[in-house]
Amino acid sequence: MKFISPKVDYAFKKIFGSEQSNDILISFLNAIIYGGENIIQSLTIINPYNPGQSITLKDTYLDIKAVLYDRSIVVIEMQIARVSAFSKRVIYNLSKAYTNQLGIGEDYLSLTPVIAVTITDFILFNQTPDVINQFIFQEKTKKIVYPDTELQLIFIELPKFKKTLSELNSLSDKWIYFIKEAATLDAIPDNLREVREIELALNIANQAKMTVEELDVVDRRGIMLQDEKGRITYAKEEGKEEGKLMEAIALILRQLKKRFGEINIAITSQIEALSIEELERLGEDFLDFNRLADLEHWLEERSRCN
């Protein structure tokens, strides 16, 4: 057996948001929201994934929305790469799902709670090692919970989850392991098969049961998401290097100013054009300079070498 990765949003939508996914989604949400208690008995998936519909990389219906038995709304999202203002976007989507319940002139009493469940393949909260973090409105100092628990934010950070198959104890452990590691499995492990809904999810994720079109879109979407994640990582590394370079330039200029007084614009520009390695070399060599002319000669030599 070979399974698609639930971390790819198309695959996530197919597994948790298809017409046959009700039991799967109920089990997952009970595990994450209610600690494994069988609170949610039924739900309706809004705009479910349909294998017969035309799918493209530009589709925007990939979040999963469901209405629970008590009319509460749950919005579930899988996010591989951190994007600009991501935390603001999560709040926006939560509040939009809440306010969109009311039409003009309708009463506030008809509003029902909304829960946003967001799964990330990156770490959002460095302050805690917890894999699952839940946020609600409460008073800042006394921690009094707001009378109407209308809005909840729940985050699952996959990189924090380190358990192996043999260490899975709770229902939430097993679901998080499924999302994080399904693509690495070559069979359905016994301790995951014990949960009927996870076995169903793995059967949906089985590549052998997918159409060529679905496999192609999932594959291309996965590549695109990984490329985006790579670009973000590269940009961060570039930013770090740029920061190091600016710090090195500022340090050298401060040292030269202390040694020789004000440095003219022409020399400053030459120093700012040096690489990090050349700046490190200058940091060592300038201790041997007796006058500003020695610095100018050093820069000229570097310019000729380049």
Helices and strands as residue ranges (DSSP letters): H 9-16, H 22-33, E 43-46, E 64-68, E 73-79, H 86-99, G 108-110, E 114-120, E 132-135, E 151-157, G 158-160, G 165-167, H 171-181, G 182-184, H 190-193, H 196-205, G 207-209, H 212-260, H 265-272, H 276-285, G 286-288, H 292-305
